[in-house]
Amino acid sequence: MKLNYFHRIALVIVLQLLWAQSCTHGQTENPVQMKFKSMEPLPGRKAVVIILAEKDGSRILPIYIDENQALSIYLGQSGKLAERPLTHDLLANVLQKLKAKLDRVVISKLQD
């Protein structure tokens, strides 16, 4: 059976998702639900901080990312399109073609 380019990409993504799920299995005994709160540029640096806020609490989790990742998140949140498809567009298209839905994202380790 010969796979076309799209099917190969879809297969790789699905395998990576399954592998990632197996790596985190059992590590989230007391998960904390977070929601996207804000995204702020860091003055003088080519970086952005994303703030996740605890859904039913007062804790926050800052996540530092580079400008490219921030652009992808901004475009995804705002519904705007880039001049050419970006990585998140590819993943969204693969999930749509597979009739799949991203249920959650699990952060299994925090590191300074």
VOZALO-717978 format. One record per residue (C-alpha): residue in one letter; x, y, z. Coordinates in Angstrom, 3 decimals, m for minus. Layout:
% VOZALO-717978
NODE:torlo:u:v:w
NODE:A:X:Y:Z;
...
% end
This chain:
% VOZALO-717978
NODE:torlo:u:v:w
NODE:M:0.000:0.000:0.000;
NODE:K:1.513:3.283:m1.081;
NODE:L:0.840:6.308:1.136;
NODE:N:0.634:9.789:m0.302;
NODE:Y:2.352:12.726:1.375;
NODE:F:m0.705:13.782:3.413;
NODE:H:m1.257:10.266:4.747;
NODE:R:2.406:9.946:5.745;
NODE:I:2.249:13.246:7.659;
NODE:A:m1.003:12.177:9.340;
NODE:L:0.509:8.829:10.320;
NODE:V:3.599:10.483:11.831;
NODE:I:1.472:12.916:13.848;
NODE:V:m0.828:10.176:15.131;
NODE:L:2.144:8.020:16.140;
NODE:Q:3.749:10.963:17.951;
NODE:L:0.512:11.697:19.794;
NODE:L:0.179:8.058:20.846;
NODE:W:3.809:7.978:21.986;
NODE:A:3.368:11.211:23.952;
NODE:Q:0.251:9.828:25.618;
NODE:S:2.084:6.673:26.676;
NODE:C:4.931:8.745:28.143;
NODE:T:2.581:10.746:30.368;
NODE:H:0.254:7.908:31.357;
NODE:G:m0.131:7.823:35.130;
NODE:Q:1.697:11.103:35.739;
NODE:T:m1.410:13.261:36.145;
NODE:E:m2.991:11.972:39.336;
NODE:N:m4.248:15.426:40.368;
NODE:P:m4.464:17.471:37.179;
NODE:V:m5.086:21.205:37.468;
NODE:Q:m7.321:22.645:34.776;
NODE:M:m5.915:25.837:33.303;
NODE:K:m7.246:28.298:30.745;
NODE:F:m5.543:30.775:28.451;
NODE:K:m5.509:34.191:30.143;
NODE:S:m3.162:36.443:28.195;
NODE:M:m0.119:36.742:25.971;
NODE:E:2.363:39.581:26.542;
NODE:P:5.588:40.539:24.732;
NODE:L:8.751:40.752:26.814;
NODE:P:10.352:44.180:26.243;
NODE:G:13.857:44.042:24.798;
NODE:R:13.643:40.327:24.017;
NODE:K:12.358:38.312:21.090;
NODE:A:10.094:36.363:23.402;
NODE:V:6.539:36.333:24.675;
NODE:V:5.016:35.095:27.915;
NODE:I:1.731:33.230:27.859;
NODE:I:m0.206:33.263:31.101;
NODE:L:m2.378:30.275:31.932;
NODE:A:m4.767:30.761:34.857;
NODE:E:m6.162:28.033:37.064;
NODE:K:m9.769:27.404:36.026;
NODE:D:m11.195:27.230:39.550;
NODE:G:m8.474:28.934:41.554;
NODE:S:m5.995:31.773:41.711;
NODE:R:m2.748:30.167:40.536;
NODE:I:m1.121:31.134:37.251;
NODE:L:1.462:29.444:35.045;
NODE:P:3.701:31.641:32.869;
NODE:I:5.110:29.926:29.781;
NODE:Y:7.883:31.668:27.841;
NODE:I:7.900:31.146:24.083;
NODE:D:9.589:32.678:21.053;
NODE:E:7.942:35.060:18.580;
NODE:N:7.214:32.344:15.998;
NODE:Q:5.281:30.229:18.480;
NODE:A:3.463:33.346:19.683;
NODE:L:2.452:34.206:16.115;
NODE:S:0.981:30.732:15.626;
NODE:I:m1.000:31.000:18.863;
NODE:Y:m2.188:34.522:18.031;
NODE:L:m3.352:33.480:14.559;
NODE:G:m5.100:30.414:15.958;
NODE:Q:m6.842:32.424:18.688;
NODE:S:m7.903:35.267:16.385;
NODE:G:m8.948:33.131:13.423;
NODE:K:m6.652:35.099:11.099;
NODE:L:m4.631:33.403:8.374;
NODE:A:m0.921:33.698:7.621;
NODE:E:0.339:34.214:4.076;
NODE:R:1.255:30.537:3.942;
NODE:P:0.150:27.594:6.113;
NODE:L:2.040:27.261:9.396;
NODE:T:2.608:24.184:11.559;
NODE:H:m0.582:24.664:13.549;
NODE:D:m2.532:24.889:10.271;
NODE:L:m1.115:21.521:9.186;
NODE:L:m2.049:19.902:12.489;
NODE:A:m5.560:21.415:12.392;
NODE:N:m6.038:20.130:8.833;
NODE:V:m4.831:16.645:9.784;
NODE:L:m7.191:16.516:12.773;
NODE:Q:m10.062:17.742:10.600;
NODE:K:m9.387:15.137:7.887;
NODE:L:m9.236:12.404:10.529;
NODE:K:m12.452:13.753:12.097;
NODE:A:m10.518:13.984:15.363;
NODE:K:m10.701:16.553:18.139;
NODE:L:m7.980:17.744:20.493;
NODE:D:m9.452:16.971:23.899;
NODE:R:m6.744:18.330:26.179;
NODE:V:m3.088:19.202:26.512;
NODE:V:m1.235:17.771:29.497;
NODE:I:1.867:19.448:30.921;
NODE:S:3.632:16.591:32.660;
NODE:K:6.804:18.337:33.804;
NODE:L:7.828:21.863:34.773;
NODE:Q:11.474:22.799:34.420;
NODE:D:13.285:26.076:35.038;
% end
